[in-house]
Amino acid sequence: MLETFRSVFKVEELRKRIFYTLGLLVVYRIGGHIPTPGIDGSILAAALGNNSIFGLFDLFVGGAFRKATIFAMGIMPYISASIMLQLLGAVIPYLQRLQREGEEGRRKITQYTRYLTVLIAALQAWGTAGFLATIKSASGVPAVHMSTAAFIPLTILTFTSGTIFIMWLGEQITERGIGNGISLIIFIGIIARFPDAVIQEVQMVLLGSRDFIVSLMMGVMMIGVIMAVILVTRAQRKVPVQYPRKVVGRRVFGGATTHLPLSVNSAGVIPIIFAQSIMFLPSTVAQLFPNIEWIQNLVAVWLVPGGLWYSIIYSLIIIFFAYFYTAIVFNPMDIADNMRKNGGYIPGIRPGKNTAQYIEKILTRITLPGAIFFAAIAVLPWVLIGKFNVNFFFGGTGLLIVVGVALDTLQQIESHLLMRHYDGFMKKGKIRGRSM
């Protein structure tokens, strides 16, 4: 393993990508400590101390919301914009054409996503600024130390600019660094809270407010969840593919038997991130329009974090996006056409349309148990909070994102090493790309 890490830094391109990624993540963490003008972060943190929905949102932005920093909105507006455009792409012919135009179409969609991100970030910043202006300490001291007329436009500008800058950081990491930039930004925000979570847990055990056996059981359960997530994330259904033998002159080509790996979790952590972004939206709208009664009732009755309906809706959204995103990244018809062009076929299945239908049928079946598993893990935090009052970091949503992003990033590093004939992190090749 030590030799493998040495190999990572022997490859110049990979070394530059890793250092570039780490540098931009450091910039992101520094920005997460720059306070927003006009607000007392200590009063805000005390006022939001027991609010579960803001606690979960704060998890995704690395603690920036409780501190009221310039990155308090995080990357969530960008994710919301991406969701909207992907959903609209299924019903608007113009966006469908862009999706089929390859690199040029993707650049156009990315440009529209940026514009929509600015709009969503400004609206969310408006609602958040109005909410922050109403917060007071227990003694009645307001958290905002300037006039509301000046604070709201200044905060809208600050939060929106912060989100745009984070969006740029994520795009730069994806293009010039290693891993998916947006996922890594959320990943580093969650990891940043790990030391505080561990210290808090140790203090609770030492002070007697938490039984040592309970903490030990929680640690064992967290390790078990990590192992289960890795197992399900890497699980594949191998569909046998046969290539006929061809004789060209004196040479024989083909005749090989291989397999098509269909992943149980083709969408990765994207459904979790998308679903969480959707669940944050109603509470943001409720803050923006406090006088609309039906929105307030919706949030208060149906979308109470930890409630039965919240968990059901959250789980259904995860399952929906698991299928939706899998359909975007995995096209059975294209795979069937490529197999037919190369003379490949699935034994017992006719090439072409029948092959595509067969692949789609298998993919539909294996995606469901994977999506249900991740939905169950995602609602785990609320069970733990209700039973043991655990830190959000130990919840399922955070663990799913941390493990999923870590595996995807490790997979990219592995691909760079194997491409240059270095041993990967797993010499027996247990970590493989989904296309292999």
SVG drawing of the C-alpha trace seen along z (x, -y; Angstrom):
<svg xmlns="http://www.w3.org/2000/svg" viewBox="-53 -50 61 69">
<polyline fill="none" stroke="black" stroke-width="0.4" points="0.0,0.0 2.9,-2.4 4.4,-1.7 1.1,-2.4 1.0,-5.9 4.5,-6.5 3.3,-5.6 0.6,-8.2 3.2,-11.0 5.5,-9.4 2.9,-10.2 3.3,-13.9 -0.1,-14.5 -1.8,-12.7 0.3,-14.5 -0.6,-17.9 -4.3,-17.0 -4.2,-15.9 -2.4,-19.0 -4.7,-21.2 -7.8,-19.5 -6.4,-19.8 -5.5,-23.5 -9.1,-24.4 -10.6,-22.4 -8.4,-24.4 -9.7,-27.6 -13.3,-26.4 -12.6,-25.6 -11.0,-29.1 -14.1,-30.7 -16.2,-28.7 -14.7,-30.7 -15.1,-34.2 -18.2,-35.8 -21.0,-37.6 -21.1,-41.3 -23.6,-42.5 -24.5,-39.3 -23.3,-37.7 -22.4,-34.1 -22.5,-33.1 -26.1,-34.3 -27.1,-32.5 -25.4,-29.2 -27.2,-29.3 -30.6,-30.0 -30.2,-27.1 -28.7,-24.7 -31.7,-22.4 -33.2,-22.9 -32.9,-19.6 -33.6,-20.8 -30.9,-23.5 -28.6,-21.0 -28.9,-18.7 -28.5,-21.6 -25.4,-22.7 -24.0,-19.3 -23.9,-19.7 -22.2,-23.1 -19.5,-22.2 -20.8,-24.2 -20.9,-27.4 -24.6,-28.1 -24.4,-28.2 -21.4,-30.5 -23.2,-32.7 -20.2,-32.7 -20.0,-33.8 -20.5,-30.2 -23.6,-29.7 -25.8,-28.7 -23.3,-26.0 -23.6,-24.3 -27.3,-23.4 -28.6,-26.1 -26.4,-24.6 -27.7,-21.1 -31.3,-22.4 -30.6,-24.0 -29.1,-20.8 -32.2,-18.8 -34.6,-21.2 -32.8,-21.2 -32.5,-17.4 -36.2,-17.0 -37.1,-19.6 -34.8,-17.8 -37.3,-14.9 -40.2,-17.1 -38.7,-20.0 -37.6,-19.1 -35.0,-21.8 -33.2,-20.5 -33.5,-16.9 -31.7,-18.0 -29.0,-19.6 -28.5,-16.4 -28.0,-14.5 -25.5,-17.0 -22.6,-15.7 -19.9,-18.0 -21.4,-21.2 -24.9,-20.4 -23.4,-19.7 -21.6,-23.1 -24.9,-24.8 -26.8,-23.0 -24.0,-23.9 -24.4,-27.5 -28.1,-27.4 -27.4,-25.6 -25.2,-28.5 -27.8,-31.1 -30.5,-29.2 -28.1,-28.7 -27.7,-32.5 -31.5,-32.9 -32.1,-30.2 -29.2,-31.3 -30.6,-34.9 -34.1,-33.7 -32.8,-31.4 -30.5,-34.1 -33.4,-36.5 -35.5,-34.2 -32.5,-33.3 -31.6,-36.9 -35.2,-37.7 -35.1,-34.7 -31.7,-35.8 -33.0,-39.3 -35.7,-37.9 -33.3,-35.8 -32.6,-37.1 -30.7,-35.7 -32.3,-34.5 -31.9,-37.9 -33.5,-39.6 -30.3,-40.8 -30.8,-40.6 -28.3,-38.6 -28.2,-41.3 -26.4,-44.4 -27.5,-46.7 -30.7,-47.9 -32.8,-45.3 -33.0,-47.5 -29.2,-47.4 -28.7,-43.8 -31.0,-42.0 -29.5,-43.3 -25.9,-42.9 -26.6,-39.4 -28.3,-38.4 -25.2,-39.7 -22.8,-37.9 -24.5,-34.5 -25.2,-34.5 -21.6,-35.4 -20.4,-32.7 -22.5,-30.1 -21.2,-31.1 -17.7,-30.9 -18.2,-27.4 -19.8,-26.4 -16.7,-27.6 -14.4,-25.7 -16.4,-22.5 -16.2,-22.9 -12.4,-23.6 -11.9,-20.5 -13.9,-18.3 -12.0,-19.7 -8.5,-20.0 -8.4,-18.0 -9.4,-14.5 -12.9,-13.4 -16.3,-15.1 -15.8,-18.6 -19.4,-19.2 -19.4,-15.9 -16.0,-16.5 -17.1,-19.9 -20.0,-18.3 -17.6,-15.5 -15.0,-17.9 -17.8,-19.8 -19.0,-16.6 -15.5,-15.4 -14.6,-18.8 -17.1,-18.1 -15.7,-14.7 -13.2,-15.9 -15.9,-17.9 -18.3,-15.0 -15.7,-12.6 -14.7,-15.1 -18.4,-15.7 -19.0,-12.0 -16.0,-11.5 -17.0,-14.4 -20.5,-13.0 -19.1,-9.6 -16.7,-11.2 -19.4,-13.4 -21.7,-10.4 -24.4,-11.7 -23.8,-8.9 -23.2,-5.2 -20.0,-3.8 -21.7,-0.7 -24.1,-2.8 -21.2,-4.7 -19.4,-1.4 -22.5,0.0 -22.9,-3.2 -19.3,-2.9 -19.7,0.8 -23.0,-0.1 -21.3,-2.9 -18.5,-0.5 -21.2,2.0 -23.1,-0.6 -19.8,-1.6 -19.1,2.0 -22.7,2.5 -22.6,-0.7 -19.3,0.4 -20.7,3.9 -23.9,2.6 -22.0,-0.2 -19.6,2.3 -22.2,5.0 -22.7,5.9 -24.9,8.2 -22.6,9.7 -24.5,10.3 -22.6,12.8 -21.6,11.5 -20.3,13.7 -18.2,12.5 -18.0,14.8 -14.7,16.0 -13.6,14.3 -10.9,15.6 -9.1,12.9 -6.4,14.4 -4.4,16.6 -5.4,14.8 -8.3,15.6 -10.1,12.7 -12.7,12.7 -14.3,15.8 -14.1,14.4 -16.6,14.7 -16.9,11.7 -19.5,10.0 -21.4,6.7 -21.2,5.4 -24.5,3.8 -24.1,1.9 -26.7,2.1 -26.0,-1.6 -25.2,-3.1 -26.2,-6.6 -23.8,-6.7 -24.5,-9.3 -26.3,-11.6 -29.9,-10.5 -29.1,-11.2 -27.7,-14.7 -30.6,-15.5 -33.3,-14.2 -31.8,-16.2 -31.8,-19.3 -35.5,-18.8 -36.3,-18.3 -34.6,-21.6 -36.7,-23.5 -40.1,-23.7 -38.5,-25.1 -36.7,-27.7 -39.9,-28.7 -41.7,-28.8 -39.0,-31.3 -39.4,-33.4 -43.2,-33.6 -44.1,-33.4 -47.6,-34.7 -48.7,-31.9 -50.6,-29.6 -50.6,-26.4 -46.8,-26.4 -46.4,-26.8 -48.8,-23.9 -47.0,-21.8 -43.7,-22.2 -45.1,-21.9 -47.3,-18.8 -45.8,-16.8 -42.1,-17.8 -41.1,-17.6 -37.6,-16.1 -37.8,-12.7 -41.5,-12.4 -43.1,-9.5 -44.2,-11.4 -40.9,-13.1 -39.1,-9.8 -41.6,-8.3 -41.3,-11.2 -37.6,-11.4 -37.2,-7.7 -39.5,-7.9 -37.6,-10.8 -34.3,-8.8 -35.8,-5.8 -37.1,-8.1 -33.8,-9.8 -32.0,-6.5 -34.0,-5.3 -34.0,-8.8 -30.2,-9.3 -29.5,-5.7 -31.7,-6.3 -29.6,-9.3 -26.1,-7.8 -27.0,-4.3 -28.6,-3.9 -29.4,-0.2 -30.1,-0.9 -26.6,-2.4 -25.0,0.6 -27.0,3.0 -26.1,1.1 -22.4,1.2 -22.5,4.9 -24.2,5.6 -21.6,3.5 -18.8,5.5 -20.6,8.8 -21.4,9.4 -24.5,10.9 -26.1,12.2 -26.6,16.0 -30.3,16.7 -31.2,13.1 -31.5,11.6 -29.2,8.6 -30.7,5.2 -34.0,4.2 -34.4,7.4 -31.0,7.1 -31.8,3.5 -35.0,4.6 -33.3,7.5 -30.6,5.1 -33.2,2.6 -35.3,5.3 -32.2,6.5 -31.2,2.9 -34.8,2.1 -34.8,5.1 -31.3,4.6 -31.8,0.8 -34.8,1.2 -33.1,3.1 -30.1,0.8 -32.3,-2.3 -34.4,-0.9 -31.2,-0.1 -29.8,-3.6 -33.2,-5.1 -33.2,-3.1 -29.7,-4.2 -30.5,-7.8 -33.4,-7.9 -31.2,-6.3 -30.1,-9.6 -33.6,-10.3 -33.9,-6.9 -30.5,-7.5 -31.4,-11.0 -34.7,-9.9 -33.2,-6.9 -29.7,-8.1 -29.5,-11.8 -26.4,-11.2 -24.5,-13.8 -25.7,-14.3 -22.3,-13.1 -23.0,-9.6 -26.2,-9.5 -26.8,-7.6 -26.9,-10.5 -23.5,-11.8 -22.0,-8.3 -23.5,-7.5 -22.0,-10.6 -18.6,-10.2 -18.2,-6.5 -19.6,-7.0 -17.5,-10.0 -14.4,-8.4 -14.9,-5.3 -15.5,-7.2 -12.4,-9.4 -10.3,-6.3 -11.6,-4.7 -10.3,-7.6 -6.9,-7.5 -6.9,-3.8 -7.6,-4.3 -4.7,-6.8 -2.3,-4.3 -3.4,-1.3 -3.2,-3.4 0.5,-4.0 1.2,-0.4 1.4,-1.0 -0.2,1.3 -3.5,-0.1 -4.6,-0.4 -6.1,3.2 -3.5,5.3 -6.0,8.0 -8.2,5.5 -11.3,5.5 -11.9,1.9 -12.9,1.6 -14.6,-1.1 -18.2,-0.5 -17.3,-0.3 -14.8,2.5"/>
</svg>
